[in-house]
Amino acid sequence: MSIRLLKEEDFFVDEETVLFGEKQYGLVKISFDNVPLIIIKASKGYVATTHLDKKKIETLGEIACFISPVKSTNSLKKAKIKDTTSWAEELGIKQGMTLKRALEILNGEG
């Protein structure tokens, strides 16, 4: 059995900002062969694509919610929340909520 380790040329990490309404959020995108891992940071937590393991994040005590993978950051405008940690749920973030609304809650905007 052989194990293939990732090399720097196997993926690309990009940092950018994304605008939702009048608010800009920091975004990290890690591109692999198919669909990128995306993490958007807000003041109280973050939104990530479902590449990340919810159970592990839950055990870490993170306030996080998850969206289905998207091919580009332009597709984020249509994204809806697929799952949340219990702490994100306590803030009022629910499955099916728009990404924009979830980010507003994670940013303390009600």
N, C-alpha and C positions, 0 to 999 in steps of 0.2 A: 504494500500500500504506500502510495506517495502522497505527500501533502504539498500543495502549491501555496506558497505565501504570496501575499499581495506585494507588488513593487510599486514604487512611486508612479511609474508610467501606467499602471493599471487603473488609476482613478485620478480625478481632478477635483480639488477643493476650491470653491469660489465663495467669497463673501460679497453680499450686495445688500441693498435696501429695497423694500417693497412698500408701496403706498396703499393704504386702505382708508378711504375717506380722506381726512386731512392729516392722518398720522402715519409716520414712517416707522417701519420695524426693521431690525437687523435680521438678516437671513443668511444661513450657511447652507450651501448646496454641495453635496459630494456626489460627483457623477461617476457611475460605473458604466458597464456596457449597455444597459437597457434604460432603467428609470432611476433618476437621482433620489438620494436621501435628502430631504429638506427639513430644516429646523428653523422656526421663526420665534425669536425671543421677544417677550413682553415683560413688563416690570414684575409681575407676580408668578410667571411661569412660562411655558412655551408650548408651541404646536409643532408636531413632527409628523412626517409620513409614517405609515405603519411598518416601515422597515425595523423600527425600534420595538423592543419587547415590553409590552405594557406591564406584565407581571413583575419584571425586574425593576422597572421604573417605579411601580407602586411600592415595592419593598424599600426603595431608596427615599420614599417620602416626597417625591416630586409632584408639583402641580403641573400636569401635562394633559394635553388632548391630542388626538390623532386624526389625520385625514388619510384618505386613500392616496397611493402614489400618483404623481402627476408627471407628465413628460417635460413640462416647462413651467417657469414661474408665472407665465401669462395665464395658465390654467388655474392658478390659485384663486382667482376672483370668483370662480364657480364652485369652489370646494366647500364641502359640508363636513361637520364633525362626525367621525365614524365611531369613536370611543374616547373615554376619558379615564383618568385616575380618579379615585374617590375624592381627593382633595379638589380637583377641578370641578367635580360634580357638586361639591359643597358650595362652591362659588356661584353655581347656577348654570354651568355649561352643560348642555345636554346633547345627546346624539341627534343628528339631523340639523343642528344649528348651523348658521352660516359661519364661515371662517372669520369674516369681518366682525360679527357680533361676539364670537368667542374671544377674539383679540381685544375687543373693547373691554370685556369683563376681566380678562387677564391683565389689562392695563389699569384697572381700577376705575373704569368709566361707567360703572353700573351695569 
